[in-house]
Amino acid sequence: MIAKLTVRIVCVPLLLIVATMADAASLKSDVVVTGPAVTLGDVLTGAGKAALVEVAPAPAPGSRMLLTAAAIGRAAVDNGIEWENPYNLTGVAVTRAGKAISHATITKTIADAIRAQGDDAEKAIQLSGSQGTLYVPMDAEEAVNIKTMNYNRTTGMFTATLAVPGENGRGASATVTGRATDVVRIPVLNHAVSRGEVISKNDIDWLEVSPSRVEGSVVSDPAELIGKAARRPLRPSLPLRNGDVQEPILVGKNTLVTLVAAGPNLVLTTVGRSLDDGGKGDVIRVMNNQSHKLVQGTVISANEVRVEISNRFAALMR
C-alpha cells in the first residue's frame, strides 16, 4: 500500500506584503534642514507621528555632516518605527541652510570698529585674499561681531577675527585682512543728464573717492546741483564741477524778452530779442527791437531781463 503525502501550500496574500512594505519607513540619502535639530521626519520617509522626534543637533548654518544610519535606526526603533535601508546607505548627508553674511555687512562692521578706535575719518574697506564665508540661521538677522582687531592707523592695514553666534555655543568665526583708506563722499548723477535738464534730488547718488580727487571746483554739496541745469550732457557716477551746471535757462537765445529798467519813480519797459541763453542772474546781450541798439542786462525771470537805468539807457529805450 502506497501512502499518499499531502502537501499544503500556505499563500500569504500579496496585498499584505505590499501593505507591510508601504508601512516601513525608508532612509533618505541627502537632506537640507533649516532648524537647529535633525528630526526623524527629516531623514526618513513615512516617519508618521514620530516625524518631529529629534535625532541629533543640526550642523552649523552653511555646514554639512553625515548622520549615520545606525544612529537613525536606533532612534527609529526607540519610537516604534519599522524602517529599511534598501540601498545600504552608511548615513544621510545633512546640510544646514544658512544666510551668508554679505561683504557690505563685513566692511561696515570693520569700519565701525576702526571708528571706535578713534579714527573718525570716512573709510573705504578693502578685503584682501580669499575670505571664508560666514553664515547665520535663515531666520536670524545678518550680523557679525569682531572678536579681535589689529589696526595700523598709519598704513591702514588691519587683521580682524569675525564671529557669528550659533546654537549651543557653536558659533563660527573667520579671520579677514585688508586695508582701510580715507575717502570722502561726493554727490554724482545716477543716470545720464541731457544739456539743459534740471537736476532733482532723485537724480543724485553718492560716490566714495580719495580726498585727493576732491579739489578745486569739484562739487561736494548736493545743494550745488539740485535745481540747477546741466550746461552740457553729463554722465553718471563721475565727479561734477561747478562749471558743469548752471541756473535753469529762463531766456533762450533769439527769443523775445521784456527789457525792464526801474529807478526812483520810473519804470521803463520795451521788447528786445536775446542774443544769448541765460539763467537767473546771468548777464546776456539783448537787441532793442525798436532802436536796434545792443544792451546788456540780467535775467530776472522767464523772458524778462533787467538793465541798469541811466540817462543813456533811457535814451536807448525810446
GUZAMAR-950793 format. One record per residue (C-alpha): residue number from 1; residue in three letters; x, y, z. Coordinates in steps of 0.1 Angstrom, whole numbers, plus 5000, padded with zeros to 4 digits. Layout:
% residues N
+-----+-----+------+------+------+
!   n ! res !   px !   py !   pz !
+-----+-----+------+------+------+
! NUM ! ala !    X !    Y !    Z !
...
+-----+-----+------+------+------+
END
This chain:
% residues 318
+-----+-----+------+------+------+
!   n ! res !   px !   py !   pz !
+-----+-----+------+------+------+
!   1 ! met ! 5000 ! 5000 ! 5000 !
!   2 ! ile ! 5014 ! 5033 ! 4990 !
!   3 ! ala ! 5008 ! 5062 ! 5014 !
!   4 ! lys ! 4997 ! 5094 ! 5000 !
!   5 ! leu ! 5015 ! 5126 ! 5010 !
!   6 ! thr ! 4995 ! 5157 ! 5011 !
!   7 ! val ! 5014 ! 5190 ! 5008 !
!   8 ! arg ! 4997 ! 5221 ! 5018 !
!   9 ! ile ! 5010 ! 5254 ! 5005 !
!  10 ! val ! 5002 ! 5284 ! 5026 !
!  11 ! cys ! 4999 ! 5316 ! 5005 !
!  12 ! val ! 5005 ! 5349 ! 5020 !
!  13 ! pro ! 4982 ! 5374 ! 5004 !
!  14 ! leu ! 5001 ! 5398 ! 4981 !
!  15 ! leu ! 4982 ! 5428 ! 4994 !
!  16 ! leu ! 4995 ! 5421 ! 5029 !
!  17 ! ile ! 5031 ! 5421 ! 5017 !
!  18 ! val ! 5026 ! 5454 ! 4998 !
!  19 ! ala ! 5009 ! 5469 ! 5029 !
!  20 ! thr ! 5039 ! 5458 ! 5051 !
!  21 ! met ! 5064 ! 5473 ! 5027 !
!  22 ! ala ! 5043 ! 5505 ! 5025 !
!  23 ! asp ! 5042 ! 5509 ! 5063 !
!  24 ! ala ! 5081 ! 5507 ! 5066 !
!  25 ! ala ! 5099 ! 5540 ! 5068 !
!  26 ! ser ! 5127 ! 5544 ! 5042 !
!  27 ! leu ! 5161 ! 5561 ! 5047 !
!  28 ! lys ! 5167 ! 5593 ! 5027 !
!  29 ! ser ! 5202 ! 5599 ! 5012 !
!  30 ! asp ! 5206 ! 5637 ! 5012 !
!  31 ! val ! 5185 ! 5664 ! 5031 !
!  32 ! val ! 5186 ! 5701 ! 5039 !
!  33 ! val ! 5173 ! 5714 ! 5072 !
!  34 ! thr ! 5167 ! 5749 ! 5084 !
!  35 ! gly ! 5164 ! 5745 ! 5121 !
!  36 ! pro ! 5189 ! 5736 ! 5149 !
!  37 ! ala ! 5179 ! 5699 ! 5151 !
!  38 ! val ! 5176 ! 5670 ! 5127 !
!  39 ! thr ! 5144 ! 5650 ! 5131 !
!  40 ! leu ! 5132 ! 5616 ! 5121 !
!  41 ! gly ! 5109 ! 5633 ! 5096 !
!  42 ! asp ! 5140 ! 5649 ! 5080 !
!  43 ! val ! 5159 ! 5617 ! 5074 !
!  44 ! leu ! 5131 ! 5591 ! 5070 !
!  45 ! thr ! 5101 ! 5590 ! 5046 !
!  46 ! gly ! 5070 ! 5578 ! 5064 !
!  47 ! ala ! 5081 ! 5586 ! 5099 !
!  48 ! gly ! 5045 ! 5593 ! 5108 !
!  49 ! lys ! 5038 ! 5606 ! 5143 !
!  50 ! ala ! 5074 ! 5604 ! 5152 !
!  51 ! ala ! 5084 ! 5628 ! 5124 !
!  52 ! leu ! 5092 ! 5656 ! 5150 !
!  53 ! val ! 5114 ! 5634 ! 5172 !
!  54 ! glu ! 5149 ! 5649 ! 5173 !
!  55 ! val ! 5178 ! 5626 ! 5162 !
!  56 ! ala ! 5208 ! 5649 ! 5165 !
!  57 ! pro ! 5218 ! 5686 ! 5166 !
!  58 ! ala ! 5219 ! 5701 ! 5131 !
!  59 ! pro ! 5253 ! 5713 ! 5118 !
!  60 ! ala ! 5262 ! 5750 ! 5119 !
!  61 ! pro ! 5244 ! 5771 ! 5093 !
!  62 ! gly ! 5261 ! 5767 ! 5059 !
!  63 ! ser ! 5277 ! 5734 ! 5070 !
!  64 ! arg ! 5272 ! 5697 ! 5062 !
!  65 ! met ! 5275 ! 5665 ! 5082 !
!  66 ! leu ! 5269 ! 5628 ! 5078 !
!  67 ! leu ! 5243 ! 5613 ! 5102 !
!  68 ! thr ! 5250 ! 5576 ! 5104 !
!  69 ! ala ! 5223 ! 5550 ! 5095 !
!  70 ! ala ! 5230 ! 5533 ! 5129 !
!  71 ! ala ! 5220 ! 5564 ! 5148 !
!  72 ! ile ! 5189 ! 5569 ! 5128 !
!  73 ! gly ! 5180 ! 5533 ! 5132 !
!  74 ! arg ! 5183 ! 5534 ! 5170 !
!  75 ! ala ! 5160 ! 5565 ! 5171 !
!  76 ! ala ! 5135 ! 5548 ! 5147 !
!  77 ! val ! 5133 ! 5516 ! 5168 !
!  78 ! asp ! 5130 ! 5535 ! 5201 !
!  79 ! asn ! 5100 ! 5552 ! 5186 !
!  80 ! gly ! 5084 ! 5521 ! 5172 !
!  81 ! ile ! 5092 ! 5527 ! 5135 !
!  82 ! glu ! 5099 ! 5499 ! 5112 !
!  83 ! trp ! 5125 ! 5512 ! 5088 !
!  84 ! glu ! 5145 ! 5500 ! 5059 !
!  85 ! asn ! 5177 ! 5509 ! 5041 !
!  86 ! pro ! 5172 ! 5495 ! 5006 !
!  87 ! tyr ! 5204 ! 5509 ! 4992 !
!  88 ! asn ! 5226 ! 5501 ! 5022 !
!  89 ! leu ! 5235 ! 5537 ! 5028 !
!  90 ! thr ! 5260 ! 5544 ! 5055 !
!  91 ! gly ! 5241 ! 5575 ! 5066 !
!  92 ! val ! 5223 ! 5606 ! 5055 !
!  93 ! ala ! 5241 ! 5637 ! 5043 !
!  94 ! val ! 5226 ! 5667 ! 5062 !
!  95 ! thr ! 5231 ! 5703 ! 5051 !
!  96 ! arg ! 5220 ! 5732 ! 5073 !
!  97 ! ala ! 5207 ! 5761 ! 5052 !
!  98 ! gly ! 5221 ! 5794 ! 5062 !
!  99 ! lys ! 5222 ! 5831 ! 5053 !
! 100 ! ala ! 5256 ! 5843 ! 5042 !
! 101 ! ile ! 5270 ! 5874 ! 5058 !
! 102 ! ser ! 5273 ! 5899 ! 5030 !
! 103 ! his ! 5305 ! 5918 ! 5020 !
! 104 ! ala ! 5287 ! 5951 ! 5028 !
! 105 ! thr ! 5279 ! 5939 ! 5064 !
! 106 ! ile ! 5315 ! 5928 ! 5070 !
! 107 ! thr ! 5331 ! 5960 ! 5057 !
! 108 ! lys ! 5307 ! 5982 ! 5076 !
! 109 ! thr ! 5314 ! 5963 ! 5108 !
! 110 ! ile ! 5352 ! 5967 ! 5103 !
! 111 ! ala ! 5347 ! 6005 ! 5095 !
! 112 ! asp ! 5327 ! 6009 ! 5127 !
! 113 ! ala ! 5354 ! 5991 ! 5147 !
! 114 ! ile ! 5381 ! 6014 ! 5133 !
! 115 ! arg ! 5360 ! 6044 ! 5142 !
! 116 ! ala ! 5356 ! 6031 ! 5177 !
! 117 ! gln ! 5394 ! 6032 ! 5180 !
! 118 ! gly ! 5393 ! 6070 ! 5175 !
! 119 ! asp ! 5399 ! 6072 ! 5137 !
! 120 ! asp ! 5368 ! 6092 ! 5127 !
! 121 ! ala ! 5377 ! 6097 ! 5090 !
! 122 ! glu ! 5353 ! 6081 ! 5065 !
! 123 ! lys ! 5369 ! 6049 ! 5053 !
! 124 ! ala ! 5368 ! 6026 ! 5023 !
! 125 ! ile ! 5374 ! 5990 ! 5034 !
! 126 ! gln ! 5392 ! 5967 ! 5010 !
! 127 ! leu ! 5394 ! 5930 ! 5020 !
! 128 ! ser ! 5424 ! 5911 ! 5007 !
! 129 ! gly ! 5428 ! 5874 ! 4997 !
! 130 ! ser ! 5402 ! 5847 ! 4999 !
! 131 ! gln ! 5379 ! 5853 ! 5028 !
! 132 ! gly ! 5358 ! 5825 ! 5044 !
! 133 ! thr ! 5321 ! 5828 ! 5042 !
! 134 ! leu ! 5302 ! 5832 ! 5075 !
! 135 ! tyr ! 5266 ! 5821 ! 5078 !
! 136 ! val ! 5237 ! 5827 ! 5103 !
! 137 ! pro ! 5204 ! 5808 ! 5106 !
! 138 ! met ! 5179 ! 5816 ! 5079 !
! 139 ! asp ! 5156 ! 5834 ! 5104 !
! 140 ! ala ! 5184 ! 5854 ! 5121 !
! 141 ! glu ! 5195 ! 5889 ! 5115 !
! 142 ! glu ! 5225 ! 5894 ! 5093 !
! 143 ! ala ! 5250 ! 5905 ! 5119 !
! 144 ! val ! 5287 ! 5898 ! 5127 !
! 145 ! asn ! 5308 ! 5906 ! 5157 !
! 146 ! ile ! 5345 ! 5914 ! 5160 !
! 147 ! lys ! 5364 ! 5892 ! 5185 !
! 148 ! thr ! 5398 ! 5907 ! 5179 !
! 149 ! met ! 5411 ! 5937 ! 5158 !
! 150 ! asn ! 5446 ! 5948 ! 5150 !
! 151 ! tyr ! 5447 ! 5981 ! 5131 !
! 152 ! asn ! 5476 ! 6002 ! 5120 !
! 153 ! arg ! 5464 ! 6038 ! 5117 !
! 154 ! thr ! 5495 ! 6049 ! 5097 !
! 155 ! thr ! 5492 ! 6022 ! 5069 !
! 156 ! gly ! 5455 ! 6014 ! 5072 !
! 157 ! met ! 5463 ! 5977 ! 5073 !
! 158 ! phe ! 5441 ! 5955 ! 5096 !
! 159 ! thr ! 5436 ! 5919 ! 5107 !
! 160 ! ala ! 5402 ! 5911 ! 5123 !
! 161 ! thr ! 5386 ! 5879 ! 5136 !
! 162 ! leu ! 5349 ! 5879 ! 5129 !
! 163 ! ala ! 5323 ! 5858 ! 5147 !
! 164 ! val ! 5287 ! 5849 ! 5143 !
! 165 ! pro ! 5266 ! 5834 ! 5171 !
! 166 ! gly ! 5253 ! 5799 ! 5169 !
! 167 ! glu ! 5233 ! 5774 ! 5189 !
! 168 ! asn ! 5249 ! 5757 ! 5219 !
! 169 ! gly ! 5279 ! 5779 ! 5217 !
! 170 ! arg ! 5289 ! 5766 ! 5182 !
! 171 ! gly ! 5292 ! 5799 ! 5165 !
! 172 ! ala ! 5315 ! 5802 ! 5135 !
! 173 ! ser ! 5345 ! 5826 ! 5131 !
! 174 ! ala ! 5368 ! 5837 ! 5103 !
! 175 ! thr ! 5399 ! 5859 ! 5101 !
! 176 ! val ! 5400 ! 5887 ! 5075 !
! 177 ! thr ! 5427 ! 5910 ! 5064 !
! 178 ! gly ! 5427 ! 5942 ! 5044 !
! 179 ! arg ! 5433 ! 5979 ! 5042 !
! 180 ! ala ! 5413 ! 6009 ! 5052 !
! 181 ! thr ! 5418 ! 6041 ! 5032 !
! 182 ! asp ! 5404 ! 6076 ! 5037 !
! 183 ! val ! 5375 ! 6086 ! 5015 !
! 184 ! val ! 5351 ! 6114 ! 5011 !
! 185 ! arg ! 5315 ! 6111 ! 4998 !
! 186 ! ile ! 5306 ! 6133 ! 4969 !
! 187 ! pro ! 5273 ! 6137 ! 4950 !
! 188 ! val ! 5271 ! 6123 ! 4915 !
! 189 ! leu ! 5244 ! 6116 ! 4890 !
! 190 ! asn ! 5227 ! 6082 ! 4890 !
! 191 ! his ! 5219 ! 6085 ! 4852 !
! 192 ! ala ! 5229 ! 6105 ! 4822 !
! 193 ! val ! 5215 ! 6140 ! 4821 !
! 194 ! ser ! 5210 ! 6160 ! 4789 !
! 195 ! arg ! 5221 ! 6196 ! 4783 !
! 196 ! gly ! 5196 ! 6219 ! 4799 !
! 197 ! glu ! 5179 ! 6192 ! 4820 !
! 198 ! val ! 5172 ! 6204 ! 4856 !
! 199 ! ile ! 5187 ! 6181 ! 4883 !
! 200 ! ser ! 5165 ! 6170 ! 4911 !
! 201 ! lys ! 5172 ! 6152 ! 4944 !
! 202 ! asn ! 5161 ! 6119 ! 4928 !
! 203 ! asp ! 5189 ! 6123 ! 4903 !
! 204 ! ile ! 5216 ! 6123 ! 4930 !
! 205 ! asp ! 5237 ! 6093 ! 4942 !
! 206 ! trp ! 5269 ! 6092 ! 4963 !
! 207 ! leu ! 5304 ! 6082 ! 4953 !
! 208 ! glu ! 5333 ! 6074 ! 4977 !
! 209 ! val ! 5366 ! 6088 ! 4964 !
! 210 ! ser ! 5400 ! 6097 ! 4977 !
! 211 ! pro ! 5403 ! 6131 ! 4992 !
! 212 ! ser ! 5429 ! 6140 ! 4966 !
! 213 ! arg ! 5401 ! 6138 ! 4939 !
! 214 ! val ! 5381 ! 6165 ! 4957 !
! 215 ! glu ! 5399 ! 6197 ! 4949 !
! 216 ! gly ! 5393 ! 6229 ! 4931 !
! 217 ! ser ! 5358 ! 6232 ! 4917 !
! 218 ! val ! 5346 ! 6196 ! 4924 !
! 219 ! val ! 5311 ! 6197 ! 4938 !
! 220 ! ser ! 5309 ! 6182 ! 4974 !
! 221 ! asp ! 5275 ! 6196 ! 4984 !
! 222 ! pro ! 5243 ! 6183 ! 4966 !
! 223 ! ala ! 5227 ! 6217 ! 4972 !
! 224 ! glu ! 5251 ! 6230 ! 4945 !
! 225 ! leu ! 5234 ! 6206 ! 4920 !
! 226 ! ile ! 5198 ! 6203 ! 4929 !
! 227 ! gly ! 5177 ! 6228 ! 4910 !
! 228 ! lys ! 5205 ! 6235 ! 4885 !
! 229 ! ala ! 5205 ! 6227 ! 4848 !
! 230 ! ala ! 5232 ! 6208 ! 4830 !
! 231 ! arg ! 5254 ! 6231 ! 4810 !
! 232 ! arg ! 5263 ! 6201 ! 4787 !
! 233 ! pro ! 5255 ! 6164 ! 4786 !
! 234 ! leu ! 5266 ! 6148 ! 4818 !
! 235 ! arg ! 5275 ! 6112 ! 4825 !
! 236 ! pro ! 5266 ! 6093 ! 4857 !
! 237 ! ser ! 5289 ! 6082 ! 4886 !
! 238 ! leu ! 5315 ! 6109 ! 4878 !
! 239 ! pro ! 5326 ! 6138 ! 4899 !
! 240 ! leu ! 5310 ! 6171 ! 4889 !
! 241 ! arg ! 5324 ! 6206 ! 4888 !
! 242 ! asn ! 5308 ! 6239 ! 4893 !
! 243 ! gly ! 5311 ! 6247 ! 4857 !
! 244 ! asp ! 5291 ! 6216 ! 4847 !
! 245 ! val ! 5258 ! 6232 ! 4859 !
! 246 ! gln ! 5241 ! 6265 ! 4857 !
! 247 ! glu ! 5208 ! 6281 ! 4866 !
! 248 ! pro ! 5180 ! 6268 ! 4845 !
! 249 ! ile ! 5176 ! 6286 ! 4812 !
! 250 ! leu ! 5149 ! 6312 ! 4816 !
! 251 ! val ! 5157 ! 6331 ! 4784 !
! 252 ! gly ! 5165 ! 6313 ! 4752 !
! 253 ! lys ! 5188 ! 6326 ! 4725 !
! 254 ! asn ! 5170 ! 6345 ! 4698 !
! 255 ! thr ! 5137 ! 6348 ! 4717 !
! 256 ! leu ! 5116 ! 6379 ! 4725 !
! 257 ! val ! 5121 ! 6393 ! 4760 !
! 258 ! thr ! 5108 ! 6421 ! 4781 !
! 259 ! leu ! 5135 ! 6447 ! 4790 !
! 260 ! val ! 5128 ! 6463 ! 4823 !
! 261 ! ala ! 5146 ! 6493 ! 4838 !
! 262 ! ala ! 5134 ! 6507 ! 4872 !
! 263 ! gly ! 5145 ! 6537 ! 4891 !
! 264 ! pro ! 5131 ! 6562 ! 4916 !
! 265 ! asn ! 5096 ! 6570 ! 4903 !
! 266 ! leu ! 5105 ! 6555 ! 4870 !
! 267 ! val ! 5098 ! 6521 ! 4853 !
! 268 ! leu ! 5106 ! 6517 ! 4816 !
! 269 ! thr ! 5098 ! 6486 ! 4796 !
! 270 ! thr ! 5103 ! 6476 ! 4760 !
! 271 ! val ! 5107 ! 6445 ! 4738 !
! 272 ! gly ! 5140 ! 6431 ! 4727 !
! 273 ! arg ! 5155 ! 6399 ! 4712 !
! 274 ! ser ! 5180 ! 6380 ! 4732 !
! 275 ! leu ! 5213 ! 6371 ! 4717 !
! 276 ! asp ! 5223 ! 6346 ! 4744 !
! 277 ! asp ! 5209 ! 6319 ! 4765 !
! 278 ! gly ! 5206 ! 6329 ! 4802 !
! 279 ! gly ! 5195 ! 6315 ! 4836 !
! 280 ! lys ! 5185 ! 6336 ! 4866 !
! 281 ! gly ! 5213 ! 6361 ! 4874 !
! 282 ! asp ! 5231 ! 6356 ! 4841 !
! 283 ! val ! 5241 ! 6387 ! 4821 !
! 284 ! ile ! 5231 ! 6385 ! 4785 !
! 285 ! arg ! 5230 ! 6407 ! 4754 !
! 286 ! val ! 5197 ! 6419 ! 4741 !
! 287 ! met ! 5189 ! 6438 ! 4709 !
! 288 ! asn ! 5162 ! 6465 ! 4713 !
! 289 ! asn ! 5136 ! 6458 ! 4687 !
! 290 ! gln ! 5127 ! 6495 ! 4682 !
! 291 ! ser ! 5161 ! 6511 ! 4682 !
! 292 ! his ! 5181 ! 6480 ! 4671 !
! 293 ! lys ! 5207 ! 6490 ! 4697 !
! 294 ! leu ! 5226 ! 6465 ! 4718 !
! 295 ! val ! 5223 ! 6465 ! 4756 !
! 296 ! gln ! 5233 ! 6441 ! 4784 !
! 297 ! gly ! 5210 ! 6430 ! 4812 !
! 298 ! thr ! 5205 ! 6405 ! 4840 !
! 299 ! val ! 5179 ! 6377 ! 4836 !
! 300 ! ile ! 5154 ! 6380 ! 4865 !
! 301 ! ser ! 5126 ! 6357 ! 4854 !
! 302 ! ala ! 5113 ! 6338 ! 4823 !
! 303 ! asn ! 5119 ! 6360 ! 4793 !
! 304 ! glu ! 5125 ! 6391 ! 4815 !
! 305 ! val ! 5157 ! 6410 ! 4816 !
! 306 ! arg ! 5166 ! 6439 ! 4839 !
! 307 ! val ! 5190 ! 6466 ! 4828 !
! 308 ! glu ! 5208 ! 6493 ! 4848 !
! 309 ! ile ! 5189 ! 6525 ! 4844 !
! 310 ! ser ! 5209 ! 6556 ! 4832 !
! 311 ! asn ! 5203 ! 6586 ! 4811 !
! 312 ! arg ! 5220 ! 6568 ! 4783 !
! 313 ! phe ! 5198 ! 6537 ! 4787 !
! 314 ! ala ! 5167 ! 6558 ! 4790 !
! 315 ! ala ! 5176 ! 6572 ! 4755 !
! 316 ! leu ! 5181 ! 6537 ! 4742 !
! 317 ! met ! 5147 ! 6525 ! 4755 !
! 318 ! arg ! 5129 ! 6552 ! 4734 !
+-----+-----+------+------+------+
END
